[in-house]
Amino acid sequence: MDGVPTNRITIKVRLRSACYEVVMAASGQEALRIARLTHPQMVLIGGSLADMTGPALCAEFRAQPAGADLPILIEARGAERVMALRAGASALLDPGGDDLTLLARIRGLLRHEGEAFEHAPQPGLAEESAGFARDLRPSAVFVGNQPATALGWRHALQDRVGFRISVSEPERALADAAAGHAPDLYLIAADIQQSGDGLRLLSELRSRPFSRESAFVIALRPERADMIPVALDLGAGDVLPWNLAAPAAAPEAAIRLDAQLARKHEADRRRHETQRNIRLAMTDPLTGLHNRRFALPRLGELTAEAAELNRDLAVMVLDLDRFKQVNDLHGHAAGDAVLNEIAARMAASLPEDALLARIGGEEFLAILPDCPAHSALRLAEDMRRAVAMTPVRLPPGCGRDELSVTISAGLAVMAGGAPGLRRPNPDALLASADHALLAAKSSGRNRIVMAPQSVAA
């Protein structure tokens, strides 16, 4: 949106050439009306709007139902820059800026919106985060071309921001990140000892597991303005002028750094919420084991992997004997206690690389990679004995203190290297184990039955 038709057309041509769909508006009210109809992914506010200033329009967008997370770019100069940031601008554009910087700003903001949902780890596979220090305030590390520069930045900003600031050298920043001590934000000089050193440091930190989720800001000298698009595309959330410690520049720099931290914490919240939802979708809430939704696709993956590596794969289908009687005679609280305890005993009997899942009411699935038939049979017997040897203690109000429980299991093994099917068939493997379970049930329960013939990969 811009009050000057030539400006609107010029920006539209620039963005359409980069394959963005663009809708134009000449006034603030028109922009708000169009936004309610089109639900834009990003807003660019230019100048010369007849009905309101850029900061006022930004505040109006933020007040809309879906406006809190909307990326907003504002073209501003002078005192209006701080006003725009305080109104909620995601980033600022300099009047008459170049196309490369504009497009890099857009790519960076859109990338930020998507990063919180990408590469969400599978349950049990997430890397443990470094966590916060005892001082619960966010932390920042400043890396200048020399310690005096970074100390000057800290001195000018420490009373204006809400985070702790420490000064570091590049090697120390990398070592701390490798050890799991990454701050919430890095402010890095683009040029340290050599031209572009800071950008290389940015790339290294962005690639490290403990520091890649930090916020990054680059400080750039005026004569290096052509590096702004490079810094943004490498993952910097913002680029500040080198003289950010000057009295006239420090207030704006402080707001922009605080804004980067706010974006980082919002991205963390979204990512953690996504991971939590994935865990809930793939985890049995009673036993804490994986559920059927996770286990069956994983069986397909492990079957294909075993076939490719020419290794054995064992599958067990296990079922609690006469479990319906537990619920009928002692109540569902007793049934839940039995399921929870038996699941824990079975899990403790399995090696670390095995997968145990609850796939039905009282039915469980165990998948054992690289496990030949004789080892699988021994593990199955260990599980059976672990369940049968010790009664399960029942919660108060169940009519008795403890209850003896047994399990039956069917076992099938896909033998690596054996002649047979070229394509692994996880459904056939599971069906073989299931038929073996039925045989165990019909022959008296509390026993393990091996499928009569191994399934070859």
C-alpha positions as CSV (number, residue, x, y, z in Angstrom):
1,M,0.0,0.0,0.0
2,D,1.2,3.4,-0.9
3,G,-0.4,6.7,-1.7
4,V,1.6,7.3,-4.8
5,P,0.4,5.2,-7.8
6,T,3.8,5.0,-9.4
7,N,5.3,3.6,-6.2
8,R,2.5,1.0,-6.0
9,I,3.1,-0.1,-9.6
10,T,6.8,-0.2,-9.2
11,I,6.7,-2.4,-6.1
12,K,4.1,-4.7,-7.7
13,V,6.3,-5.2,-10.8
14,R,9.3,-6.1,-8.5
15,L,7.3,-8.6,-6.5
16,R,5.4,-10.1,-9.4
17,S,8.8,-10.8,-11.1
18,A,9.7,-12.9,-8.0
19,C,6.4,-14.8,-8.4
20,Y,4.5,-13.2,-5.5
21,E,0.8,-12.5,-5.9
22,V,0.3,-8.8,-5.1
23,V,-2.8,-6.8,-4.2
24,M,-2.5,-3.0,-4.0
25,A,-4.2,-0.4,-1.9
26,A,-4.0,3.4,-2.0
27,S,-5.2,4.1,1.5
28,G,-5.1,2.6,5.0
29,Q,-8.8,1.9,5.1
30,E,-8.8,0.3,1.7
31,A,-5.9,-1.9,2.8
32,L,-7.7,-3.0,5.9
33,R,-10.8,-3.9,3.9
34,I,-8.8,-5.8,1.3
35,A,-6.9,-7.7,4.0
36,R,-10.1,-8.9,5.6
37,L,-11.1,-10.4,2.3
38,T,-7.8,-11.8,1.0
39,H,-6.0,-12.8,4.3
40,P,-2.5,-11.8,3.1
41,Q,0.7,-13.6,4.2
42,M,2.6,-10.3,4.4
43,V,1.9,-6.5,4.4
44,L,4.1,-3.8,2.9
45,I,3.3,-0.3,4.0
46,G,4.8,2.5,1.9
47,G,4.4,6.3,2.3
48,S,2.0,9.1,1.4
49,L,-1.1,7.4,2.7
50,A,-3.9,10.1,2.7
51,D,-5.8,8.8,5.7
52,M,-3.2,7.6,8.3
53,T,0.5,7.2,8.9
54,G,2.4,4.0,8.4
55,P,2.8,3.3,12.2
56,A,-0.9,4.0,12.7
57,L,-1.9,1.5,10.0
58,C,0.5,-1.0,11.4
59,A,-1.2,-0.8,14.8
60,E,-4.6,-1.2,13.0
61,F,-3.3,-4.4,11.4
62,R,-2.0,-5.7,14.7
63,A,-5.4,-5.1,16.2
64,Q,-7.1,-7.4,13.6
65,P,-8.1,-10.9,14.7
66,A,-5.4,-12.5,12.6
67,G,-2.9,-9.6,12.9
68,A,-0.7,-10.6,15.8
69,D,1.5,-12.8,13.7
70,L,1.2,-11.0,10.4
71,P,4.7,-10.0,9.0
72,I,4.6,-6.2,8.4
73,L,7.2,-4.3,6.5
74,I,7.1,-0.5,6.8
75,E,9.0,2.1,4.8
76,A,10.0,4.7,7.3
77,R,12.6,7.4,7.9
78,G,13.7,9.6,10.8
79,A,11.6,9.6,14.0
80,E,8.9,7.6,12.3
81,R,11.1,4.5,12.4
82,V,10.9,4.1,16.1
83,M,7.2,4.8,16.0
84,A,6.8,2.1,13.4
85,L,8.7,-0.4,15.5
86,R,6.7,0.4,18.6
87,A,3.5,-0.1,16.6
88,G,4.6,-3.6,15.8
89,A,6.5,-3.5,12.5
90,S,8.3,-6.7,11.8
91,A,11.1,-4.9,9.8
92,L,11.8,-1.5,8.3
93,L,12.6,-0.5,4.8
94,D,14.6,2.5,3.8
95,P,12.9,4.7,1.2
96,G,14.3,4.1,-2.2
97,G,15.9,0.8,-1.2
98,D,17.1,-1.8,-3.7
99,D,15.2,-4.8,-5.0
100,L,17.6,-7.3,-3.6
101,T,17.2,-6.1,0.0
102,L,13.4,-5.9,-0.3
103,L,13.2,-9.5,-1.6
104,A,15.6,-10.7,1.0
105,R,13.5,-9.1,3.8
106,I,10.4,-10.8,2.4
107,R,12.2,-14.2,2.2
108,G,13.5,-13.9,5.7
109,L,10.1,-13.0,7.2
110,L,8.3,-15.8,5.4
111,R,11.1,-18.3,6.3
112,H,10.7,-17.3,9.9
113,E,6.9,-18.0,9.7
114,G,7.6,-21.6,8.5
115,E,10.6,-22.5,10.5
116,A,8.7,-23.2,13.7
117,F,6.8,-26.0,12.0
118,E,9.6,-27.6,10.0
119,H,11.6,-30.7,11.0
120,A,9.6,-31.4,14.1
121,P,11.4,-34.4,15.7
122,Q,9.7,-37.7,16.2
123,P,8.7,-38.7,19.7
124,G,11.7,-39.8,21.6
125,L,14.1,-38.5,19.0
126,A,14.2,-34.8,20.0
127,E,17.5,-33.3,21.1
128,E,17.4,-31.9,24.6
129,S,17.6,-28.2,24.6
130,A,20.3,-26.3,26.5
131,G,17.7,-24.6,28.7
132,F,18.0,-21.3,30.5
133,A,20.5,-20.1,33.0
134,R,19.5,-19.3,36.6
135,D,18.9,-15.7,35.6
136,L,15.6,-16.2,33.8
137,R,16.0,-13.2,31.6
138,P,16.9,-13.9,27.9
139,S,20.5,-13.7,27.1
140,A,22.5,-12.2,24.2
141,V,26.1,-12.5,23.0
142,F,27.7,-9.6,21.1
143,V,30.6,-10.4,18.8
144,G,32.4,-7.3,17.4
145,N,35.4,-6.9,15.2
146,Q,37.3,-6.3,18.4
147,P,36.2,-6.5,22.1
148,A,36.0,-2.8,22.4
149,T,33.4,-2.6,19.7
150,A,31.2,-5.2,21.4
151,L,31.7,-3.6,24.8
152,G,30.6,-0.2,23.3
153,W,27.4,-1.8,21.9
154,R,26.7,-3.4,25.3
155,H,27.3,-0.2,27.2
156,A,24.9,1.7,24.9
157,L,22.1,-0.9,25.0
158,Q,22.2,-2.7,28.3
159,D,19.9,-0.2,30.0
160,R,17.5,-0.1,27.1
161,V,16.8,-3.8,26.6
162,G,15.3,-6.6,28.6
163,F,18.0,-9.2,28.2
164,R,21.4,-10.0,29.6
165,I,24.4,-9.1,27.4
166,S,27.8,-10.8,27.3
167,V,30.7,-10.2,24.9
168,S,32.5,-13.0,23.2
169,E,35.1,-13.8,20.5
170,P,34.1,-16.0,17.5
171,E,36.0,-19.1,18.7
172,R,34.5,-18.8,22.1
173,A,31.0,-18.3,20.7
174,L,31.3,-21.5,18.7
175,A,32.8,-23.5,21.6
176,D,30.0,-22.4,23.9
177,A,27.4,-23.3,21.3
178,A,29.0,-26.8,20.8
179,A,28.8,-27.3,24.6
180,G,25.1,-26.5,24.7
181,H,25.5,-22.9,26.1
182,A,23.8,-20.9,23.3
183,P,22.2,-17.5,24.0
184,D,18.8,-16.5,22.8
185,L,20.3,-13.9,20.5
186,Y,23.6,-13.2,18.7
187,L,24.6,-9.7,17.5
188,I,27.6,-10.2,15.2
189,A,29.8,-7.8,13.3
190,A,29.7,-8.7,9.6
191,D,33.4,-8.1,9.3
192,I,35.6,-9.3,12.1
193,Q,39.3,-10.0,11.3
194,Q,38.6,-10.4,7.6
195,S,35.8,-9.4,5.3
196,G,32.7,-11.5,5.8
197,D,34.0,-13.3,8.9
198,G,30.8,-12.5,10.8
199,L,28.6,-14.0,8.1
200,R,30.6,-17.2,8.1
201,L,30.2,-17.2,11.9
202,L,26.5,-16.8,11.5
203,S,26.4,-19.7,9.1
204,E,28.3,-21.9,11.5
205,L,26.1,-21.1,14.5
206,R,23.0,-21.6,12.4
207,S,24.2,-25.1,11.6
208,R,24.9,-26.2,15.2
209,P,22.1,-28.1,17.0
210,F,22.1,-25.9,20.2
211,S,22.4,-22.5,18.5
212,R,20.4,-22.8,15.3
213,E,17.2,-21.7,17.0
214,S,18.8,-18.5,18.4
215,A,17.9,-15.1,16.9
216,F,20.7,-13.6,14.8
217,V,21.3,-9.9,14.0
218,I,24.2,-8.6,11.9
219,A,25.9,-5.2,12.3
220,L,27.1,-3.8,9.0
221,R,29.2,-0.8,8.0
222,P,27.5,1.8,5.6
223,E,29.9,1.0,2.8
224,R,28.9,-2.7,3.0
225,A,25.2,-2.2,2.5
226,D,25.3,-4.5,-0.5
227,M,25.7,-7.4,2.0
228,I,22.3,-6.9,3.6
229,P,20.5,-9.4,1.3
230,V,23.3,-11.9,1.9
231,A,23.0,-11.6,5.7
232,L,19.3,-12.0,5.6
233,D,19.4,-15.0,3.3
234,L,22.0,-16.7,5.5
235,G,19.5,-16.5,8.4
236,A,19.9,-13.1,10.1
237,G,16.6,-11.8,11.3
238,D,17.7,-8.2,11.0
239,V,20.7,-6.1,10.0
240,L,21.6,-3.1,12.1
241,P,23.9,-0.2,11.2
242,W,27.5,-0.3,12.6
243,N,26.9,2.9,14.6
244,L,24.1,1.3,16.6
245,A,25.6,2.6,19.8
246,A,25.3,6.2,18.8
247,P,22.8,8.2,20.9
248,A,20.5,8.7,17.9
249,A,20.7,5.1,16.8
250,A,20.6,3.2,20.1
251,P,16.8,3.5,20.8
252,E,15.9,2.1,17.5
253,A,18.5,-0.7,17.8
254,A,17.2,-1.7,21.2
255,I,13.7,-2.0,19.9
256,R,14.8,-4.0,16.9
257,L,16.8,-6.4,19.1
258,D,13.9,-6.8,21.5
259,A,11.7,-7.5,18.5
260,Q,14.0,-10.3,17.3
261,L,13.9,-11.9,20.8
262,A,10.1,-11.7,20.8
263,R,10.0,-13.4,17.4
264,K,12.4,-16.1,18.6
265,H,10.3,-16.9,21.7
266,E,7.1,-17.0,19.6
267,A,8.8,-19.4,17.2
268,D,9.9,-21.5,20.2
269,R,6.4,-21.6,21.5
270,R,5.0,-22.7,18.2
271,R,7.6,-25.4,17.7
272,H,7.2,-26.8,21.2
273,E,3.4,-26.8,20.7
274,T,3.8,-28.7,17.3
275,Q,6.2,-31.2,18.9
276,R,3.7,-31.7,21.8
277,N,0.9,-32.3,19.4
278,I,2.9,-34.8,17.5
279,R,3.8,-36.7,20.7
280,L,0.1,-36.7,21.7
281,A,-0.9,-38.0,18.3
282,M,1.6,-40.8,18.4
283,T,1.6,-41.8,22.1
284,D,-0.8,-43.9,24.1
285,P,-1.9,-41.6,27.0
286,L,-2.2,-44.5,29.5
287,T,1.0,-46.4,29.1
288,G,3.2,-43.7,27.5
289,L,4.1,-46.2,24.7
290,H,3.8,-45.4,21.0
291,N,0.4,-46.0,19.6
292,R,-0.9,-47.8,16.5
293,R,-0.7,-44.7,14.4
294,F,3.1,-44.5,15.0
295,A,3.9,-48.2,15.2
296,L,2.5,-49.5,11.9
297,P,4.2,-47.0,9.6
298,R,7.4,-47.5,11.6
299,L,7.1,-51.3,11.0
300,G,7.1,-50.6,7.3
301,E,10.2,-48.5,7.6
302,L,12.1,-51.0,9.7
303,T,11.1,-53.9,7.4
304,A,12.4,-52.0,4.4
305,E,15.6,-51.1,6.2
306,A,16.2,-54.7,7.3
307,A,15.7,-56.0,3.8
308,E,18.1,-53.4,2.4
309,L,20.8,-54.2,5.0
310,N,20.2,-58.0,4.8
311,R,19.4,-58.2,8.5
312,D,16.9,-60.1,10.6
313,L,13.7,-58.4,11.9
314,A,11.5,-59.9,14.6
315,V,7.9,-58.9,15.3
316,M,5.9,-59.9,18.4
317,V,2.2,-59.4,18.9
318,L,1.4,-59.7,22.6
319,D,-2.0,-59.9,24.4
320,L,-3.0,-59.9,28.0
321,D,-4.8,-63.1,28.9
322,R,-8.5,-62.8,29.9
323,F,-8.1,-59.1,30.4
324,K,-11.9,-58.5,30.0
325,Q,-12.4,-60.3,33.3
326,V,-10.1,-57.8,35.0
327,N,-12.4,-54.9,34.0
328,D,-15.6,-56.9,34.7
329,L,-14.6,-58.2,38.1
330,H,-12.4,-55.4,39.5
331,G,-13.3,-52.3,37.6
332,H,-11.6,-50.1,35.0
333,A,-9.2,-48.6,37.5
334,A,-7.8,-52.1,38.0
335,G,-7.6,-52.6,34.3
336,D,-5.7,-49.4,33.8
337,A,-3.3,-50.3,36.6
338,V,-2.7,-53.7,35.0
339,L,-2.1,-52.3,31.5
340,N,0.3,-49.6,32.9
341,E,2.3,-52.0,35.0
342,I,2.5,-54.8,32.3
343,A,3.6,-52.2,29.7
344,A,6.4,-51.1,32.0
345,R,7.6,-54.7,32.6
346,M,7.6,-55.5,28.9
347,A,9.5,-52.4,28.0
348,A,12.1,-53.1,30.6
349,S,12.7,-56.6,29.1
350,L,13.4,-55.3,25.6
351,P,16.7,-53.9,24.3
352,E,17.1,-50.2,23.7
353,D,16.6,-50.4,19.9
354,A,13.3,-52.2,20.1
355,L,10.0,-50.5,19.6
356,L,7.1,-51.4,21.9
357,A,3.6,-50.0,21.2
358,R,0.1,-50.4,22.4
359,I,-2.0,-51.1,19.3
360,G,-5.3,-52.1,20.9
361,G,-7.1,-52.4,24.2
362,E,-4.9,-55.1,25.7
363,E,-2.8,-55.8,22.6
364,F,0.9,-54.8,22.2
365,L,3.3,-54.9,19.3
366,A,7.1,-55.3,19.7
367,I,9.5,-54.8,16.8
368,L,13.1,-55.9,17.3
369,P,15.6,-54.8,14.6
370,D,18.6,-57.1,13.8
371,C,17.2,-59.9,16.0
372,P,17.4,-63.5,14.8
373,A,14.7,-66.1,15.7
374,H,16.5,-67.6,18.7
375,S,17.2,-64.2,20.3
376,A,13.6,-63.1,19.7
377,L,12.3,-66.3,21.3
378,R,14.5,-65.7,24.4
379,L,13.4,-62.1,24.7
380,A,9.7,-63.1,24.4
381,E,10.1,-65.7,27.1
382,D,11.8,-63.1,29.3
383,M,8.8,-60.8,28.8
384,R,6.4,-63.6,29.6
385,R,8.2,-64.5,32.8
386,A,8.5,-60.8,33.9
387,V,4.7,-60.5,33.6
388,A,3.7,-63.8,35.2
389,M,6.2,-64.0,38.1
390,T,5.0,-61.0,40.1
391,P,1.3,-60.0,40.8
392,V,0.2,-56.5,39.9
393,R,-0.7,-54.3,42.8
394,L,-4.2,-52.8,42.4
395,P,-5.3,-49.3,43.5
396,P,-7.6,-49.0,46.5
397,G,-11.3,-49.8,46.0
398,C,-10.7,-52.7,43.6
399,G,-11.8,-55.4,46.0
400,R,-8.3,-57.0,46.3
401,D,-4.7,-55.8,46.7
402,E,-3.1,-57.6,43.8
403,L,-3.8,-59.7,40.7
404,S,-1.8,-62.2,38.8
405,V,-1.6,-61.6,35.1
406,T,-0.2,-63.5,32.1
407,I,0.4,-62.7,28.5
408,S,0.5,-64.7,25.3
409,A,2.6,-63.8,22.3
410,G,3.0,-64.7,18.6
411,L,6.4,-64.3,17.1
412,A,7.4,-63.9,13.5
413,V,10.9,-63.3,12.1
414,M,12.0,-61.9,8.7
415,A,15.3,-63.6,8.1
416,G,17.9,-61.5,6.3
417,G,19.7,-63.3,3.6
418,A,17.2,-66.2,3.4
419,P,15.8,-67.1,-0.1
420,G,12.3,-65.9,-0.6
421,L,10.4,-62.7,-1.3
422,R,12.4,-59.9,-2.9
423,R,10.2,-57.2,-1.6
424,P,9.6,-57.1,2.2
425,N,6.0,-57.3,3.3
426,P,5.3,-55.8,6.7
427,D,1.7,-56.7,6.5
428,A,2.6,-60.4,6.0
429,L,5.0,-60.3,8.8
430,L,2.4,-58.8,11.2
431,A,-0.2,-61.3,10.0
432,S,2.2,-64.2,10.7
433,A,2.8,-62.9,14.2
434,D,-1.0,-62.4,14.7
435,H,-1.8,-66.0,13.6
436,A,0.9,-67.3,16.0
437,L,-0.8,-65.3,18.8
438,L,-4.1,-67.0,18.1
439,A,-2.3,-70.3,18.3
440,A,-0.9,-69.4,21.7
441,K,-4.3,-68.4,22.9
442,S,-6.0,-71.6,21.7
443,S,-3.3,-73.8,23.1
444,G,-3.8,-72.7,26.7
445,R,-2.5,-69.1,27.0
446,N,0.6,-67.9,28.9
447,R,2.9,-69.0,26.2
448,I,4.9,-68.0,23.2
449,V,4.3,-69.4,19.7
450,M,6.7,-69.0,16.9
451,A,5.2,-68.6,13.4
452,P,5.8,-71.9,11.6
453,Q,7.9,-70.3,8.9
454,S,10.2,-67.2,8.9
455,V,9.3,-64.6,6.4
456,A,12.2,-63.9,4.1
457,A,13.2,-60.5,2.9
